[in-house]
Amino acid sequence: MKLYKTNPCHVVEIDSHYYPLVDEDWDLLVNRDDLFHYLQEAAKLIKPMGEWAPGEICAPVGNQEIWAAGVTYTRSKTARMEESKASGGGSFYDRVYDAPRPELFFKSSLHRTAGDRETVRIRKDSKWNIPEPELTLVVTCGGKIIGYTIGNDMCSRDIEGENPLYLPQAKVYNRSCAIGPCIYVSPDPLPKDTEIHIRVARGGDPIFEGSNYLSAMKRDPEELVEFLFREDVFPKGCLLLTGTGVVPPDDFTLQSGDEIAIRIEPIGTLTNVVE
C-alpha cells in the first residue's frame, strides 16, 4: 500500500482505492511499528474516495531527520575515488567501501527538502552538480523499517572532490534533497531485483538515463539502520537514503530547467525540476 502526505488530509492507496486519513498526525503515524496493519484496519472503517485527483502532494516528511549512506555501490566508490584523486582523498572511499563501518551523514530536514513536482537546486558556487537516485528507508524511533520512498541526494561533485571534508557543503544546502512521491508501506523488504531508474531531460530531450538494482548494494538496509541507531536517538523516526549506484559521466552537470525523474517500482516516480 502507499501512504501520501497531502493537504488537507493524508491518503492511503490500497488496491487502487483511496482512503482519506483525517486528523492523523504525520509524525505519530509514520512512527508506528505496526503501520502496515494499522492502515489496513483503518481503511476498513473509512469510505473510499473513489477517483482521487490530489491537490498538493507534500514530501512524505514531518519532523523526521533525513540521513544518507555513502559508497554503498561500486559505481559510487569509483566515481568518488576519481573526483578526489587530485586532492589525495581518493583512497578514503575505497577504504570505507570495504570497511565494517559504513559512511553515514546528515542530509536534510523538512525545510530543506523538496517533494514530488517541486524544484531542487544546484549551488551557485559549484560547476559540477549531479542527481543521485536512492532507495530511501522510512524508520521508526525503535529502528524498524516500516516503508520505502525515493530520494534524490543532490551533490556538488567538484566541492566534495576538492576535499572530502567539504562533504557537508557539497551535500547539505537548501533543496539539495528531494523525497517522494509517497511511502510504500510493506511488512516485507523490497526484492533484490528492484530497479532504480533515473532519467534527466533538458528541453524535453533525454540527456542522461541509467539504472541499477538493489542486488548491487554492498550493505543490507538493516545493517545501515543498525549503525545509524547505535549511539543516536530519533524521537520522531527518520529517513535514510541508502546510496546510489547510478552516477552520470564526468562531463555531465545539471543546469537550470533540467527535469529529473527517478522511478522505483512499486513506489512510483519522483519528479523534480532544477531551479
C-alpha positions in Angstrom: 0.0 0.0 0.0 1.0 3.6 -0.5 0.8 6.5 2.0 0.6 10.0 0.7 1.2 13.2 2.7 -1.2 15.7 1.2 -3.2 18.7 2.0 -5.8 18.8 3.5 -5.6 15.2 4.7 -3.3 12.2 4.2 -4.3 9.5 1.8 -3.8 5.7 1.8 -3.9 3.8 -1.5 -4.8 0.1 -1.3 -5.6 -1.9 -4.5 -6.3 1.3 -6.4 -8.8 2.6 -3.8 -8.1 5.8 -1.9 -8.9 6.4 1.7 -8.6 9.8 3.5 -6.9 9.9 6.9 -8.5 12.9 8.6 -6.9 14.4 11.7 -4.0 11.9 11.6 -0.7 13.3 13.0 2.0 12.5 10.4 4.8 12.2 13.0 2.8 9.7 15.1 1.6 7.9 12.0 5.0 7.1 10.5 6.4 6.2 13.9 4.1 3.1 14.3 5.9 -0.2 14.1 2.6 -1.7 13.1 1.9 0.9 10.4 1.0 -1.7 7.7 -1.6 -3.4 9.7 -2.9 -0.2 11.2 -3.6 1.3 7.8 -5.3 -1.9 6.7 -7.6 -1.8 9.6 -8.2 2.0 9.3 -9.2 1.6 5.7 -12.0 -0.8 6.7 -13.6 1.9 8.7 -13.4 4.7 6.1 -15.4 5.2 3.0 -13.1 5.2 -0.1 -12.8 8.5 -2.0 -13.4 7.0 -5.4 -11.5 8.9 -8.1 -8.7 10.9 -6.4 -7.2 13.9 -8.0 -4.7 15.1 -5.4 -4.3 18.8 -4.9 -0.9 19.1 -3.2 1.3 16.1 -2.5 3.9 17.0 0.0 7.2 15.4 0.7 6.4 12.5 3.0 8.4 14.0 5.8 7.4 15.7 9.1 9.9 16.2 11.9 12.0 13.2 10.8 15.6 13.8 10.2 16.9 12.7 6.8 20.2 10.9 6.8 22.2 9.3 4.0 24.7 6.5 3.4 27.6 6.8 1.0 29.7 4.5 -1.1 27.3 1.5 -0.9 27.7 0.7 -4.6 30.8 0.0 -6.6 29.9 2.8 -9.1 29.7 5.3 -6.3 33.1 4.2 -5.0 34.9 4.6 -8.3 33.2 8.0 -9.0 34.2 9.3 -5.6 37.8 8.0 -5.9 38.2 9.7 -9.3 36.8 13.0 -8.3 39.0 13.2 -5.1 42.2 11.8 -6.7 43.8 15.2 -7.2 43.3 16.2 -3.6 44.8 13.0 -2.2 41.5 11.8 -0.9 40.7 9.1 -3.4 41.7 6.1 -1.2 39.3 7.2 1.5 36.3 5.9 -0.5 38.0 2.6 -1.3 38.6 2.1 2.4 35.1 2.9 3.5 33.6 0.7 0.8 35.4 -2.3 2.3 35.3 -1.3 6.0 32.9 -2.8 8.5 31.6 0.7 9.4 29.5 2.5 6.7 29.7 6.1 5.8 26.6 7.9 7.3 25.9 11.6 7.2 23.1 14.0 8.0 21.4 15.1 4.7 18.3 17.2 5.3 15.4 18.4 7.3 11.9 19.3 6.2 12.5 22.9 5.4 15.4 22.0 3.1 13.5 19.2 1.3 11.5 19.2 -1.9 8.6 17.0 -2.6 7.4 15.5 -5.9 7.0 18.1 -8.6 8.8 20.8 -6.5 12.1 22.3 -7.6 15.5 21.3 -6.4 18.6 23.5 -6.5 22.3 23.5 -7.5 24.8 25.5 -5.7 25.9 28.8 -7.2 29.5 28.3 -6.2 29.7 24.9 -7.9 30.3 23.9 -11.5 29.7 20.2 -11.3 26.4 19.1 -10.0 24.5 15.8 -10.3 21.4 14.0 -9.0 21.8 10.8 -7.1 18.8 8.4 -7.2 18.4 6.4 -4.0 16.1 4.0 -2.3 15.1 5.6 1.0 14.1 3.8 4.1 11.4 5.0 6.5 12.4 4.0 10.0 10.5 4.4 13.3 12.1 5.6 16.6 12.6 2.0 17.5 14.8 1.3 14.5 12.2 -0.7 12.5 11.9 -0.2 8.7 8.2 0.3 8.0 8.3 1.6 4.5 10.2 2.9 1.5 10.3 6.0 -0.6 12.5 7.6 -3.3 15.3 10.1 -2.5 17.3 12.4 -4.7 20.6 13.2 -3.0 21.8 16.2 -5.0 25.6 16.6 -4.9 28.2 19.2 -5.9 31.0 16.8 -7.1 33.6 19.5 -7.5 33.3 20.7 -3.9 33.4 17.2 -2.4 36.2 16.3 -4.8 38.3 19.3 -3.7 38.5 17.9 -0.2 36.4 15.1 1.4 36.0 17.3 4.5 33.8 19.6 2.3 31.2 16.9 2.0 28.6 18.7 4.2 28.8 21.8 1.9 28.5 19.5 -1.2 25.5 17.7 0.2 23.6 19.9 2.6 22.0 23.1 1.4 18.6 24.4 0.6 16.6 22.0 -1.6 19.5 19.7 -2.0 17.3 16.7 -1.2 14.0 15.6 -2.8 11.8 12.9 -1.2 8.6 11.3 -2.6 6.1 10.8 -4.0 4.8 8.6 -1.2 5.7 5.9 1.3 5.3 2.4 0.1 4.3 0.6 3.3 5.1 -3.1 3.4 5.9 -5.7 6.1 8.3 -7.3 3.6 11.7 -6.0 2.3 11.9 -5.0 -1.3 13.2 -7.8 -3.6 16.9 -7.7 -4.7 15.8 -7.3 -8.3 14.1 -3.9 -7.6 15.3 -1.5 -10.2 16.3 2.1 -9.5 16.0 4.1 -12.7 16.8 7.8 -13.5 16.1 10.0 -16.5 17.3 13.6 -16.9 15.8 15.6 -19.7 16.8 19.1 -21.0 14.3 20.9 -23.1 12.2 17.8 -23.2 15.0 15.6 -24.6 16.8 13.0 -22.5 20.4 13.8 -21.8 21.2 11.1 -19.2 19.5 7.8 -18.4 20.6 4.9 -16.2 19.6 2.2 -13.8 20.8 -0.2 -11.2 19.4 -2.9 -8.9 19.3 -3.4 -5.2 21.3 -6.6 -5.6 24.3 -4.4 -6.4 24.2 -2.6 -3.0 27.0 -3.9 -0.8 25.3 -3.3 2.6 21.9 -4.5 3.7 19.4 -1.8 4.7 19.1 -3.4 8.2 22.9 -3.0 8.6 22.8 0.7 7.8 19.9 1.3 10.2 21.8 -0.6 13.0 24.8 1.6 12.6 22.7 4.8 12.5 20.9 3.9 15.7 24.0 2.8 17.6 24.6 6.0 19.6 21.8 8.2 18.4 18.1 8.6 19.0 15.3 9.7 16.6 12.2 10.5 18.7 10.1 11.0 15.5 11.8 8.3 13.5 14.0 9.1 10.5 14.5 8.6 6.7 17.7 7.0 5.4 18.9 7.3 1.8 20.9 4.1 1.0 23.4 5.3 -1.6 23.4 5.5 -5.3 24.6 3.0 -8.0 23.9 5.4 -10.9 26.4 8.2 -11.5 26.4 10.3 -14.7 29.6 10.5 -16.7 32.2 13.1 -15.6 31.4 15.5 -18.4 27.7 15.8 -17.2 26.4 18.6 -15.0 22.9 19.7 -14.2 21.5 23.0 -15.5 18.6 25.2 -14.5 15.4 23.8 -16.1 16.6 20.2 -16.2 13.9 17.6 -15.3 14.9 14.7 -13.1 12.7 11.6 -12.9 13.6 8.8 -10.6 11.5 5.6 -10.8 11.4 2.7 -8.3 8.5 0.3 -8.5 6.3 -0.3 -6.7 6.9 3.1 -5.0 6.4 5.3 -8.2 8.2 8.2 -9.7 9.8 11.2 -8.1 10.0 14.1 -10.5 11.7 17.5 -9.9 12.9 20.4 -12.0 16.2 22.2 -11.3 15.5 25.8 -10.2 
